[in-house]
Amino acid sequence: MKKIDFKTLVLFENEDYLVVNKPPFLSTLDDRHEAQNMLELARAYTPDAQVCHRLDKETSGCLVIAKHQEAYRNIAIQFENREVQKVYHAVTAGIHRYEEVLVDRNIVATNKGIARINKEGKPAQTRVRTLKTYYAHTLFACEPISGRLHQIRVHLAYLGHPICCDTTYGGALIYLSQLKRRFNLKKGTEELPILQRVALHAYGICFQGTDGQTIKVEAPYPKDFDVLVRQLEKNS
């Protein structure tokens, strides 16, 4: 991965917080297999930076970073009290129309970093609603009330709608040849999926600043997710 200019990721900034649009394939915290991560980049920008929550390495979108300890403590309390509102966008195969459904199923994390539904697990709730349907796919808005490992991925799979390209939880790869009627592949080449990762984006976040004012930020789709949605629109 080429060196990232942190400033280009900043969506919101005040004296207490940064909200950045995390690129896909970049770890939130230190990863010995990667040359850079979001925390390292943030601390080069503001030395006392602390990441306030995590996004999976493949997941893009809104990530809140506190500039100092008081700011970190302020939002940590909101996370603990489930007062931070987060919205993720996810693409799944099939047409599914929900005004809103609440998935309330406990989740347990295994030693291998995989999550599964288990009544002995920790409580987990996700609100799911349909944003748009296409010819054979659905764009969902998902609001996690709790924050368990792979929660949205597991809960959508529980509904029978695993996220596209999420092979860990049963999601199918998505190819342009599935969407485009007149698709011609160059002879001797292999078709690759439109998206090389789980089709999940942390679209928005809302929380209270240290002054009590509401901070609400939305993250534009990164290039790969935007290409997917545009192709779904174009070929719907």
ROSE-4610 file (N, C-alpha, C; in Angstrom, 1 decimal, always signed):
// ROSE-4610
residu = [M/M/M/K/K/K/K/K/K/I/I/I/D/D/D/F/F/F/K/K/K/T/T/T/L/L/L/V/V/V/L/L/L/F/F/F/E/E/E/N/N/N/E/E/E/D/D/D/Y/Y/Y/L/L/L/V/V/V/V/V/V/N/N/N/K/K/K/P/P/P/P/P/P/F/F/F/L/L/L/S/S/S/T/T/T/L/L/L/D/D/D/D/D/D/R/R/R/H/H/H/E/E/E/A/A/A/Q/Q/Q/N/N/N/M/M/M/L/L/L/E/E/E/L/L/L/A/A/A/R/R/R/A/A/A/Y/Y/Y/T/T/T/P/P/P/D/D/D/A/A/A/Q/Q/Q/V/V/V/C/C/C/H/H/H/R/R/R/L/L/L/D/D/D/K/K/K/E/E/E/T/T/T/S/S/S/G/G/G/C/C/C/L/L/L/V/V/V/I/I/I/A/A/A/K/K/K/H/H/H/Q/Q/Q/E/E/E/A/A/A/Y/Y/Y/R/R/R/N/N/N/I/I/I/A/A/A/I/I/I/Q/Q/Q/F/F/F/E/E/E/N/N/N/R/R/R/E/E/E/V/V/V/Q/Q/Q/K/K/K/V/V/V/Y/Y/Y/H/H/H/A/A/A/V/V/V/T/T/T/A/A/A/G/G/G/I/I/I/H/H/H/R/R/R/Y/Y/Y/E/E/E/E/E/E/V/V/V/L/L/L/V/V/V/D/D/D/R/R/R/N/N/N/I/I/I/V/V/V/A/A/A/T/T/T/N/N/N/K/K/K/G/G/G/I/I/I/A/A/A/R/R/R/I/I/I/N/N/N/K/K/K/E/E/E/G/G/G/K/K/K/P/P/P/A/A/A/Q/Q/Q/T/T/T/R/R/R/V/V/V/R/R/R/T/T/T/L/L/L/K/K/K/T/T/T/Y/Y/Y/Y/Y/Y/A/A/A/H/H/H/T/T/T/L/L/L/F/F/F/A/A/A/C/C/C/E/E/E/P/P/P/I/I/I/S/S/S/G/G/G/R/R/R/L/L/L/H/H/H/Q/Q/Q/I/I/I/R/R/R/V/V/V/H/H/H/L/L/L/A/A/A/Y/Y/Y/L/L/L/G/G/G/H/H/H/P/P/P/I/I/I/C/C/C/C/C/C/D/D/D/T/T/T/T/T/T/Y/Y/Y/G/G/G/G/G/G/A/A/A/L/L/L/I/I/I/Y/Y/Y/L/L/L/S/S/S/Q/Q/Q/L/L/L/K/K/K/R/R/R/R/R/R/F/F/F/N/N/N/L/L/L/K/K/K/K/K/K/G/G/G/T/T/T/E/E/E/E/E/E/L/L/L/P/P/P/I/I/I/L/L/L/Q/Q/Q/R/R/R/V/V/V/A/A/A/L/L/L/H/H/H/A/A/A/Y/Y/Y/G/G/G/I/I/I/C/C/C/F/F/F/Q/Q/Q/G/G/G/T/T/T/D/D/D/G/G/G/Q/Q/Q/T/T/T/I/I/I/K/K/K/V/V/V/E/E/E/A/A/A/P/P/P/Y/Y/Y/P/P/P/K/K/K/D/D/D/F/F/F/D/D/D/V/V/V/L/L/L/V/V/V/R/R/R/Q/Q/Q/L/L/L/E/E/E/K/K/K/N/N/N/S/S/S]
num = [1/1/1/2/2/2/3/3/3/4/4/4/5/5/5/6/6/6/7/7/7/8/8/8/9/9/9/10/10/10/11/11/11/12/12/12/13/13/13/14/14/14/15/15/15/16/16/16/17/17/17/18/18/18/19/19/19/20/20/20/21/21/21/22/22/22/23/23/23/24/24/24/25/25/25/26/26/26/27/27/27/28/28/28/29/29/29/30/30/30/31/31/31/32/32/32/33/33/33/34/34/34/35/35/35/36/36/36/37/37/37/38/38/38/39/39/39/40/40/40/41/41/41/42/42/42/43/43/43/44/44/44/45/45/45/46/46/46/47/47/47/48/48/48/49/49/49/50/50/50/51/51/51/52/52/52/53/53/53/54/54/54/55/55/55/56/56/56/57/57/57/58/58/58/59/59/59/60/60/60/61/61/61/62/62/62/63/63/63/64/64/64/65/65/65/66/66/66/67/67/67/68/68/68/69/69/69/70/70/70/71/71/71/72/72/72/73/73/73/74/74/74/75/75/75/76/76/76/77/77/77/78/78/78/79/79/79/80/80/80/81/81/81/82/82/82/83/83/83/84/84/84/85/85/85/86/86/86/87/87/87/88/88/88/89/89/89/90/90/90/91/91/91/92/92/92/93/93/93/94/94/94/95/95/95/96/96/96/97/97/97/98/98/98/99/99/99/100/100/100/101/101/101/102/102/102/103/103/103/104/104/104/105/105/105/106/106/106/107/107/107/108/108/108/109/109/109/110/110/110/111/111/111/112/112/112/113/113/113/114/114/114/115/115/115/116/116/116/117/117/117/118/118/118/119/119/119/120/120/120/121/121/121/122/122/122/123/123/123/124/124/124/125/125/125/126/126/126/127/127/127/128/128/128/129/129/129/130/130/130/131/131/131/132/132/132/133/133/133/134/134/134/135/135/135/136/136/136/137/137/137/138/138/138/139/139/139/140/140/140/141/141/141/142/142/142/143/143/143/144/144/144/145/145/145/146/146/146/147/147/147/148/148/148/149/149/149/150/150/150/151/151/151/152/152/152/153/153/153/154/154/154/155/155/155/156/156/156/157/157/157/158/158/158/159/159/159/160/160/160/161/161/161/162/162/162/163/163/163/164/164/164/165/165/165/166/166/166/167/167/167/168/168/168/169/169/169/170/170/170/171/171/171/172/172/172/173/173/173/174/174/174/175/175/175/176/176/176/177/177/177/178/178/178/179/179/179/180/180/180/181/181/181/182/182/182/183/183/183/184/184/184/185/185/185/186/186/186/187/187/187/188/188/188/189/189/189/190/190/190/191/191/191/192/192/192/193/193/193/194/194/194/195/195/195/196/196/196/197/197/197/198/198/198/199/199/199/200/200/200/201/201/201/202/202/202/203/203/203/204/204/204/205/205/205/206/206/206/207/207/207/208/208/208/209/209/209/210/210/210/211/211/211/212/212/212/213/213/213/214/214/214/215/215/215/216/216/216/217/217/217/218/218/218/219/219/219/220/220/220/221/221/221/222/222/222/223/223/223/224/224/224/225/225/225/226/226/226/227/227/227/228/228/228/229/229/229/230/230/230/231/231/231/232/232/232/233/233/233/234/234/234/235/235/235/236/236/236]
x = [+0.8/+0.0/+0.9/+0.6/+1.3/+1.1/+2.1/+2.0/+0.8/+0.0/-1.2/-1.0/-1.6/-1.6/-2.8/-2.5/-3.6/-4.6/-4.1/-4.9/-6.1/-5.8/-6.9/-8.0/-7.8/-8.8/-9.7/-9.3/-10.1/-11.4/-12.5/-13.8/-14.3/-13.8/-14.2/-13.0/-12.9/-11.8/-12.2/-12.1/-12.1/-11.0/-11.0/-9.9/-9.8/-10.9/-11.0/-11.0/-11.5/-11.7/-11.3/-11.0/-10.9/-11.9/-12.6/-13.3/-12.7/-12.2/-11.6/-12.3/-12.1/-12.7/-11.6/-11.7/-10.6/-10.7/-9.5/-9.5/-9.7/-10.2/-10.1/-8.7/-8.6/-7.3/-6.2/-6.7/-5.7/-6.2/-5.3/-5.7/-5.9/-6.8/-7.1/-5.9/-5.5/-4.4/-3.2/-2.1/-0.8/-1.0/-0.5/-0.5/+0.9/+1.5/+3.0/+3.2/+2.1/+2.2/+2.1/+1.7/+1.5/+2.5/+2.9/+3.9/+3.2/+1.9/+1.2/-0.2/-0.7/-2.1/-2.6/-3.9/-4.6/-4.1/-3.8/-3.3/-1.9/-1.1/+0.3/+0.1/-0.7/-0.9/-1.5/-2.4/-3.1/-2.1/-1.2/-0.2/+0.9/+1.1/+2.0/+1.4/+0.1/-0.7/-1.0/-1.3/-1.5/-1.0/+0.0/+0.8/+0.1/-1.0/-1.7/-2.9/-3.0/-4.2/-4.5/-5.8/-6.3/-7.5/-7.4/-8.6/-9.7/-10.9/-12.0/-12.8/-12.7/-13.3/-12.6/-13.0/-12.3/-13.2/-12.5/-13.2/-12.3/-13.0/-12.2/-11.3/-10.2/-9.2/-9.9/-10.8/-11.4/-12.4/-13.0/-14.1/-13.6/-14.3/-13.9/-14.9/-14.6/-15.6/-15.2/-16.2/-16.1/-15.3/-14.2/-13.5/-13.2/-13.5/-13.3/-12.0/-11.3/-10.0/-10.0/-9.7/-9.6/-8.2/-8.2/-6.9/-6.3/-7.1/-6.5/-7.4/-6.9/-7.5/-9.0/-9.2/-10.6/-11.6/-11.2/-12.0/-12.3/-11.2/-11.4/-12.4/-12.2/-13.1/-14.5/-14.7/-16.1/-16.8/-16.2/-16.8/-16.9/-15.9/-15.9/-17.1/-17.5/-18.7/-19.9/-19.9/-21.1/-21.2/-20.0/-20.0/-20.5/-20.0/-20.5/-22.0/-22.5/-24.0/-24.8/-24.1/-24.7/-25.4/-24.8/-25.3/-24.7/-23.7/-23.1/-23.9/-24.4/-25.1/-24.2/-24.2/-23.4/-24.3/-24.0/-24.8/-23.8/-24.0/-23.1/-24.0/-23.4/-24.0/-23.4/-24.3/-23.9/-24.6/-24.0/-24.6/-24.7/-25.9/-26.1/-26.8/-26.7/-27.4/-28.9/-29.7/-31.2/-31.9/-33.2/-34.0/-34.7/-34.5/-35.0/-35.5/-36.8/-37.4/-37.8/-37.0/-37.3/-37.5/-38.6/-38.8/-37.8/-37.8/-36.8/-37.1/-36.0/-36.1/-34.9/-35.3/-34.3/-33.8/-32.5/-31.9/-31.3/-31.8/-31.4/-31.0/-29.7/-29.1/-27.7/-27.5/-26.2/-25.1/-23.9/-22.7/-21.6/-20.9/-19.7/-18.5/-17.4/-16.2/-15.3/-14.9/-14.0/-12.5/-11.7/-10.3/-9.6/-10.3/-9.8/-10.3/-10.9/-11.3/-12.6/-13.4/-14.6/-15.8/-16.8/-18.0/-19.1/-20.0/-21.1/-22.2/-23.4/-24.6/-24.7/-24.8/-24.9/-25.6/-26.6/-27.3/-26.4/-25.3/-24.4/-23.4/-23.5/-22.7/-23.1/-22.5/-22.8/-24.0/-24.9/-26.0/-25.6/-26.3/-26.0/-27.3/-27.4/-28.6/-28.2/-28.9/-28.6/-29.9/-30.2/-31.3/-31.0/-31.8/-31.5/-32.7/-32.4/-33.5/-33.0/-33.9/-33.5/-33.3/-32.2/-32.0/-32.5/-32.1/-32.4/-32.3/-33.2/-33.1/-32.7/-32.0/-31.5/-32.1/-31.5/-32.1/-32.0/-30.8/-30.7/-29.9/-29.8/-29.1/-29.8/-29.4/-30.0/-28.9/-29.1/-28.3/-29.0/-28.3/-28.9/-28.2/-29.0/-28.4/-28.6/-27.4/-27.4/-26.9/-27.7/-27.3/-27.0/-25.8/-25.4/-25.7/-26.5/-26.7/-25.6/-25.1/-24.0/-22.8/-21.6/-20.4/-19.6/-20.2/-19.5/-18.7/-17.8/-17.0/-17.8/-17.6/-18.3/-19.8/-20.3/-21.7/-22.6/-22.4/-23.3/-23.2/-22.0/-21.8/-22.5/-22.4/-23.1/-24.6/-25.1/-26.5/-27.2/-26.5/-27.1/-27.1/-26.0/-26.0/-27.1/-27.4/-28.5/-29.9/-30.0/-31.3/-31.3/-30.2/-30.2/-29.6/-29.0/-28.5/-27.1/-26.2/-24.8/-24.3/-23.3/-22.8/-22.0/-22.1/-21.4/-19.9/-19.2/-17.8/-17.3/-18.3/-17.9/-18.0/-17.0/-17.0/-16.9/-16.4/-16.3/-17.7/-18.7/-20.0/-21.0/-20.5/-21.4/-21.8/-21.2/-21.4/-20.8/-21.6/-21.1/-20.2/-19.3/-18.5/-19.4/-19.1/-20.0/-19.2/-19.6/-18.8/-19.6/-18.9/-19.6/-20.4/-19.9/-20.6/-22.0/-22.2/-23.5/-24.5/-23.9/-24.8/-25.0/-24.0/-24.0/-24.4/-25.4/-25.9/-24.9/-24.3/-23.4/-22.0/-21.5/-20.2/-19.2/-18.1/-17.1/-15.8/-15.3/-14.0/-12.9/-11.8/-10.7/-10.2/-10.0/-9.5/-8.2/-8.2/-7.0/-6.9/-7.9/-7.9/-9.0/-8.8/-9.7/-10.4/-11.8/-12.6/-12.4/-12.2/-12.0/-13.3/-13.6/-14.8/-14.8/-15.9/-15.9/-15.3/-15.6/-15.0/-14.1/-12.9/-12.0/-12.0/-13.2/-13.3/-14.8/-15.1/-16.5/-17.1/-18.3/-19.1/-19.7/-18.9/-19.4/-18.6/-19.4/-18.8/-19.5/-18.6/-19.1/-19.5/-20.8/-21.3/-21.4/-21.8/-22.1/-21.9/-21.6/-21.5/-22.0/-22.6/-23.1/-22.9/-22.3/-22.0/-21.9/-21.8/-21.8/-20.3/-20.0/-18.7/-18.5/-17.3/-17.1/-17.9/-18.4/-19.2/-20.7/-21.0/-22.4/-23.1/-22.3/-22.9/-22.8/-23.8/-23.8/-22.8/-22.1/-21.2/-21.7/-22.0/-22.6/-21.8/-21.2/-20.4/-20.8/-20.7/-20.9/-19.7/-19.4/-18.2/-18.6/-18.1/-18.4/-17.8/-18.4/-17.9/-16.5/-15.6/-14.3/-14.5/-13.5/-13.6/-14.2/-13.7/-14.2/-15.7/-16.1/-17.5/-18.4/-17.9/-18.7/-18.8/-17.8/-17.9/-18.9/-18.9/-19.9/-21.4/-21.6/-23.0/-23.4/-22.4/-22.7/-23.0/-22.3/-22.6/-24.0/-24.3/-25.7/-26.8/-26.5/-27.5/-27.6/-26.4/-26.4/-27.1/-26.9/-27.4/-28.6/-29.3/-30.5/-31.7]
y = [-1.2/+0.0/+1.3/+2.2/+3.4/+4.3/+5.2/+6.0/+6.9/+6.9/+7.7/+9.1/+10.1/+11.4/+11.6/+11.6/+11.6/+12.7/+13.9/+15.1/+14.8/+14.0/+13.8/+12.9/+12.3/+11.4/+12.1/+13.3/+14.1/+14.6/+14.2/+14.6/+15.7/+15.7/+16.6/+16.8/+18.0/+18.3/+19.5/+19.3/+20.5/+20.3/+21.0/+20.9/+19.6/+18.9/+17.6/+16.3/+16.4/+15.2/+15.3/+14.2/+14.0/+12.9/+13.1/+12.0/+11.8/+10.6/+10.3/+9.3/+9.3/+8.2/+7.2/+6.1/+5.1/+4.4/+4.2/+3.5/+2.0/+1.2/-0.3/-0.8/-2.0/-2.7/-2.0/-1.1/-0.4/-0.7/-1.3/-1.6/-0.4/-0.5/+0.6/+0.8/-0.4/-0.3/-1.1/-1.1/-1.7/-3.1/-3.4/-4.7/-5.0/-6.0/-6.3/-6.7/-7.0/-7.3/-6.1/-5.0/-3.8/-2.7/-1.9/-0.8/+0.4/+0.6/+1.7/+1.3/+2.1/+1.9/+3.2/+3.2/+4.5/+5.2/+4.5/+5.1/+5.7/+5.1/+5.6/+6.9/+6.9/+8.0/+9.2/+8.9/+9.9/+10.6/+9.8/+10.3/+11.1/+10.9/+11.7/+13.1/+13.1/+14.4/+15.1/+14.4/+15.0/+14.0/+14.3/+13.3/+12.5/+13.1/+12.4/+11.6/+11.4/+10.8/+9.4/+9.2/+7.8/+7.5/+6.2/+5.8/+5.4/+5.9/+5.7/+4.4/+3.8/+2.5/+1.9/+0.7/+0.0/-0.3/-0.3/-0.8/-2.0/-3.0/-4.2/-3.6/-4.3/-3.9/-3.7/-4.5/-4.4/-3.3/-2.9/-2.0/-0.5/+0.2/+1.6/+2.5/+3.8/+4.7/+5.4/+6.0/+6.9/+6.2/+6.9/+6.5/+7.7/+7.6/+8.8/+8.7/+9.7/+9.8/+11.0/+10.7/+11.8/+12.4/+13.7/+14.4/+14.4/+14.2/+14.2/+13.3/+13.1/+12.1/+12.5/+13.7/+14.2/+13.9/+14.1/+13.9/+12.4/+11.6/+10.1/+9.6/+10.1/+9.7/+10.1/+11.3/+11.7/+10.8/+10.4/+9.5/+8.0/+7.6/+6.3/+6.0/+7.0/+6.9/+6.8/+7.5/+7.4/+6.0/+5.5/+4.1/+3.1/+3.3/+2.4/+2.4/+3.6/+3.8/+3.6/+3.2/+3.0/+4.2/+5.4/+6.6/+7.1/+6.5/+6.8/+6.1/+6.9/+6.3/+6.1/+4.8/+4.5/+3.9/+4.2/+3.7/+3.1/+1.9/+1.2/+0.9/+0.9/+0.5/-0.8/-1.7/-3.1/-3.5/-4.2/-4.7/-6.3/-6.8/-8.2/-8.7/-10.0/-10.6/-10.7/-10.7/-10.8/-9.5/-9.5/-8.3/-8.5/-7.6/-7.7/-6.3/-6.3/-5.0/-5.0/-4.2/-4.0/-2.6/-2.2/-0.8/-0.7/-1.7/-1.8/-3.1/-3.8/-5.1/-5.0/-5.5/-5.5/-7.0/-7.2/-8.5/-8.4/-9.3/-9.4/-10.8/-11.0/-12.4/-12.3/-13.0/-13.0/-13.5/-12.9/-13.3/-13.7/-14.7/-15.2/-15.2/-14.7/-14.7/-15.9/-16.6/-17.8/-17.3/-18.3/-18.0/-17.7/-18.1/-17.8/-16.5/-15.7/-14.4/-14.4/-15.5/-15.6/-15.5/-14.8/-14.7/-15.6/-16.0/-16.7/-16.5/-16.7/-16.5/-17.7/-17.4/-18.4/-17.8/-18.5/-17.9/-17.7/-18.3/-18.1/-16.9/-16.3/-15.2/-13.9/-12.8/-11.5/-10.9/-10.1/-9.5/-8.6/-8.7/-7.9/-7.6/-6.3/-5.9/-5.0/-5.2/-4.4/-4.1/-2.8/-2.4/-2.4/-3.0/-3.2/-2.6/-1.8/-1.3/-1.2/-1.3/-1.3/+0.1/+0.4/+1.7/+1.7/+0.7/+0.6/-0.9/-1.2/-2.5/-2.4/-3.3/-3.3/-4.5/-4.9/-6.1/-7.3/-7.5/-8.8/-8.6/-7.3/-7.0/-5.9/-5.8/-4.9/-4.1/-2.8/-1.9/-1.7/-2.1/-2.0/-0.9/-0.2/+0.6/-0.2/-0.4/-1.2/-0.3/-0.3/+0.5/-0.4/-0.7/-1.5/-0.8/-1.4/-0.8/-1.2/-2.4/-2.9/-2.9/-3.4/-3.4/-4.6/-5.7/-7.0/-7.3/-8.3/-8.6/-9.1/-8.4/-8.8/-8.8/-7.9/-8.0/-7.9/-6.8/-6.6/-7.8/-8.3/-9.4/-10.6/-10.9/-12.1/-11.9/-10.8/-10.6/-10.6/-10.0/-10.1/-11.5/-12.3/-13.7/-14.4/-14.1/-14.7/-14.5/-13.3/-13.0/-13.8/-14.4/-15.1/-14.2/-13.0/-12.1/-11.8/-12.7/-12.4/-11.3/-10.5/-9.4/-9.9/-9.3/-9.7/-9.7/-10.7/-10.9/-11.2/-11.5/-11.9/-13.4/-14.0/-15.5/-16.2/-15.5/-16.0/-16.4/-15.6/-15.8/-16.1/-16.6/-17.2/-16.2/-15.0/-14.1/-14.5/-14.3/-14.6/-13.5/-13.8/-12.8/-12.2/-11.0/-10.3/-9.9/-10.3/-10.1/-9.2/-8.4/-7.6/-8.4/-9.6/-10.5/-10.9/-10.8/-11.1/-9.9/-8.7/-7.5/-7.0/-7.2/-6.6/-7.7/-7.3/-8.3/-8.6/-7.6/-7.8/-7.7/-8.7/-8.6/-9.5/-8.9/-9.7/-9.7/-10.8/-11.0/-11.2/-10.5/-10.7/-12.1/-12.7/-14.0/-14.2/-15.3/-15.6/-14.9/-14.1/-13.4/-14.0/-13.8/-14.3/-13.1/-13.2/-12.2/-12.1/-10.9/-10.7/-10.1/-10.3/-9.7/-8.1/-7.5/-6.0/-5.4/-6.1/-5.6/-6.7/-6.3/-7.3/-7.4/-7.0/-7.1/-7.2/-7.3/-7.3/-6.0/-6.1/-4.9/-4.2/-3.6/-2.9/-1.6/-0.5/+0.8/+1.5/+2.1/+2.8/+4.2/+4.4/+5.6/+6.8/+6.6/+7.8/+7.5/+8.6/+8.5/+9.8/+9.6/+10.8/+10.6/+11.7/+11.6/+13.1/+13.2/+14.5/+14.9/+16.2/+16.7/+17.0/+17.4/+17.7/+18.9/+19.7/+20.9/+20.6/+19.3/+18.9/+19.1/+19.7/+19.8/+18.5/+18.3/+17.1/+17.2/+16.1/+16.0/+14.8/+15.2/+14.2/+14.2/+13.1/+13.1/+11.9/+12.1/+11.1/+10.9/+9.7/+9.4/+9.0/+9.7/+9.3/+7.9/+7.2/+5.9/+6.0/+5.0/+5.0/+4.5/+4.6/+4.3/+2.9/+1.9/+0.5/+0.3/+0.8/+0.6/+1.5/+2.7/+3.5/+2.9/+2.3/+1.6/+0.5/-0.3/-1.3/-0.8/+0.2/+0.8/+1.4/+2.1/+2.6/+1.6/+0.4/-0.7/-1.3/-1.4/-1.9/-0.9/+0.4/+1.4/+1.3/+1.2/+1.3/+0.0/-1.1/-2.3/-2.9/-2.0/-2.4/-2.5]
z = [+0.0/+0.0/+0.0/-0.9/-1.0/+0.3/+0.6/+1.7/+1.7/+2.8/+2.8/+3.4/+2.7/+3.2/+4.2/+5.5/+6.5/+6.4/+6.0/+5.9/+4.9/+3.9/+2.9/+3.4/+4.5/+5.1/+6.1/+6.5/+7.6/+7.0/+7.7/+7.4/+8.3/+9.5/+10.6/+11.5/+12.0/+13.0/+13.9/+15.2/+16.1/+17.1/+18.2/+19.2/+19.9/+19.9/+20.6/+19.8/+18.6/+17.8/+16.3/+15.8/+14.3/+13.9/+12.8/+12.2/+10.8/+10.6/+9.3/+8.5/+7.2/+6.3/+6.1/+7.0/+6.9/+5.6/+4.9/+3.7/+4.0/+3.0/+3.2/+3.2/+3.7/+3.8/+4.6/+5.6/+6.5/+7.9/+8.7/+10.1/+10.9/+11.9/+12.8/+13.8/+14.4/+15.3/+14.7/+15.5/+15.0/+14.5/+13.3/+12.7/+12.2/+12.8/+12.5/+11.1/+10.4/+9.0/+8.0/+8.6/+7.8/+8.2/+7.2/+7.4/+8.0/+7.9/+8.5/+9.0/+9.9/+10.5/+10.8/+11.1/+11.4/+12.6/+13.7/+14.9/+14.7/+14.0/+13.7/+12.9/+11.8/+11.0/+11.8/+12.7/+13.5/+14.4/+15.0/+16.0/+15.3/+14.0/+13.3/+13.0/+13.0/+12.8/+14.1/+15.1/+16.5/+17.5/+18.2/+19.0/+20.0/+20.7/+21.7/+21.2/+20.0/+19.4/+20.0/+20.2/+20.6/+19.7/+19.2/+18.4/+19.4/+19.1/+20.0/+19.8/+18.7/+18.4/+17.2/+16.8/+15.7/+14.5/+13.4/+12.2/+11.7/+11.2/+10.6/+9.5/+9.3/+8.3/+6.9/+6.5/+5.2/+5.1/+6.3/+6.3/+6.2/+5.3/+5.2/+6.0/+6.1/+6.6/+7.9/+8.6/+9.7/+10.9/+11.3/+12.4/+13.3/+14.6/+15.5/+16.2/+16.2/+16.9/+17.9/+19.2/+20.2/+20.2/+20.4/+20.4/+21.8/+22.8/+24.2/+25.1/+26.3/+27.2/+27.6/+27.8/+28.2/+27.1/+25.9/+24.7/+24.6/+24.8/+24.7/+25.8/+27.0/+28.1/+27.8/+27.2/+26.9/+26.0/+24.9/+23.9/+24.4/+25.2/+25.8/+26.6/+27.4/+28.2/+27.3/+26.2/+25.3/+24.7/+24.3/+23.8/+24.8/+26.0/+27.1/+27.3/+27.2/+27.4/+26.1/+25.1/+23.8/+23.2/+23.4/+22.9/+21.6/+21.2/+19.9/+18.8/+17.8/+16.7/+15.5/+15.0/+13.8/+12.7/+11.5/+10.4/+9.4/+9.0/+8.0/+6.8/+5.6/+4.4/+4.0/+3.5/+3.1/+1.9/+1.0/-0.2/+0.0/-0.3/-0.2/-1.5/-1.8/-2.9/-2.6/-3.7/-3.5/-3.3/-3.4/-3.1/-1.8/-0.9/+0.5/+0.9/+1.3/+1.6/+3.1/+3.9/+5.3/+5.6/+6.2/+6.7/+7.9/+8.8/+9.8/+10.5/+10.8/+11.5/+12.6/+13.8/+14.8/+15.0/+14.7/+15.0/+16.4/+17.2/+18.6/+18.9/+18.6/+18.8/+19.4/+20.5/+21.2/+20.2/+20.4/+19.6/+20.5/+20.1/+20.7/+19.7/+20.2/+19.3/+19.6/+18.6/+18.8/+18.8/+19.2/+19.3/+17.9/+16.8/+15.5/+14.9/+15.7/+15.2/+14.4/+14.6/+13.9/+14.9/+14.5/+15.4/+15.0/+15.9/+15.6/+16.6/+16.2/+17.1/+18.1/+19.3/+20.4/+21.6/+22.1/+23.2/+24.5/+24.5/+25.6/+25.4/+24.2/+23.9/+24.5/+24.1/+24.6/+23.8/+24.5/+23.8/+22.7/+21.6/+20.4/+19.6/+19.3/+18.6/+17.4/+16.3/+15.0/+14.4/+14.1/+13.3/+11.8/+11.0/+9.6/+8.8/+7.8/+6.9/+5.5/+4.5/+3.1/+2.7/+2.0/+1.4/+0.0/-0.8/-2.2/-2.6/-3.6/-4.2/-5.7/-6.2/-7.6/-8.3/-9.4/-10.2/-9.3/-8.7/-7.9/-6.6/-6.1/-5.0/-4.1/-2.9/-2.0/-1.2/-1.1/-0.3/+1.0/+2.1/+3.5/+4.3/+5.2/+6.2/+7.5/+8.2/+9.4/+10.6/+11.7/+12.8/+14.0/+14.3/+15.5/+16.8/+17.6/+19.0/+19.9/+19.8/+20.6/+19.6/+20.1/+19.2/+19.3/+18.9/+19.0/+17.7/+17.8/+16.7/+15.5/+14.3/+13.1/+13.2/+14.1/+14.4/+13.2/+12.4/+11.2/+10.3/+10.0/+9.1/+9.6/+10.9/+11.5/+11.5/+11.8/+11.9/+10.5/+9.5/+8.2/+7.7/+8.0/+7.6/+8.3/+9.6/+10.3/+9.6/+9.0/+8.3/+7.0/+6.6/+5.3/+4.2/+4.6/+3.6/+3.9/+3.7/+4.0/+3.0/+3.5/+2.7/+1.5/+0.4/-0.8/-0.5/-1.0/-0.9/+0.5/+1.4/+2.8/+2.8/+2.3/+2.2/+3.5/+4.5/+5.9/+6.4/+6.1/+6.6/+5.5/+4.4/+3.4/+2.3/+2.2/+1.1/-0.2/-1.3/-2.6/-3.2/-4.0/-4.8/-5.8/-6.2/-7.2/-8.4/-9.5/-10.8/-11.7/-12.5/-13.5/-14.5/-14.8/-15.7/-15.2/-13.9/-13.3/-13.5/-13.7/-13.7/-15.2/-16.0/-17.3/-18.4/-19.1/-20.1/-21.2/-21.7/-22.8/-22.2/-21.6/-21.0/-21.7/-22.1/-22.9/-22.1/-21.8/-21.1/-22.1/-21.9/-22.9/-22.8/-24.0/-24.1/-23.3/-22.5/-21.7/-20.4/-20.0/-18.8/-17.8/-16.5/-15.5/-14.9/-14.8/-14.3/-12.8/-12.3/-10.8/-10.3/-9.0/-8.4/-8.5/-8.6/-8.7/-7.4/-6.3/-5.0/-4.4/-4.0/-3.5/-1.9/-1.4/+0.1/+0.5/+1.7/+2.2/+1.9/+1.3/+0.9/+2.0/+2.9/+4.1/+4.3/+4.6/+4.7/+5.9/+6.8/+7.9/+7.5/+7.1/+6.4/+7.3/+8.5/+9.4/+10.8/+11.6/+13.1/+13.7/+14.9/+15.6/+17.1/+17.7/+19.1/+19.7/+21.0/+21.6/+21.9/+21.5/+21.8/+23.3/+23.7/+25.1/+25.6/+24.6/+24.9/+24.9/+24.6/+24.6/+23.2/+22.3/+20.9/+20.1/+19.3/+18.5/+17.3/+17.2/+16.0/+15.2/+14.0/+13.0/+11.7/+11.3/+10.2/+9.3/+8.0/+7.0/+6.1/+5.7/+4.9/+3.5/+2.5/+1.1/+0.9/-0.1/-0.4/-1.0/-0.6/-1.3/-2.7/-3.5/-5.0/-5.2/-4.5/-4.9/-4.5/-3.4/-3.0/-3.9/-4.3/-5.2/-6.6/-7.1/-8.4/-8.3/-7.2/-7.0/-7.1/-6.3/-6.3/-7.6/-8.3/-9.6/-10.6/-10.5/-11.5/-11.2/-9.9/-9.5/-10.1/-9.9/-10.5/-12.0/-12.6/-14.1/-14.7/-14.1/-14.7/-14.0/-13.2/-12.5/-13.5]
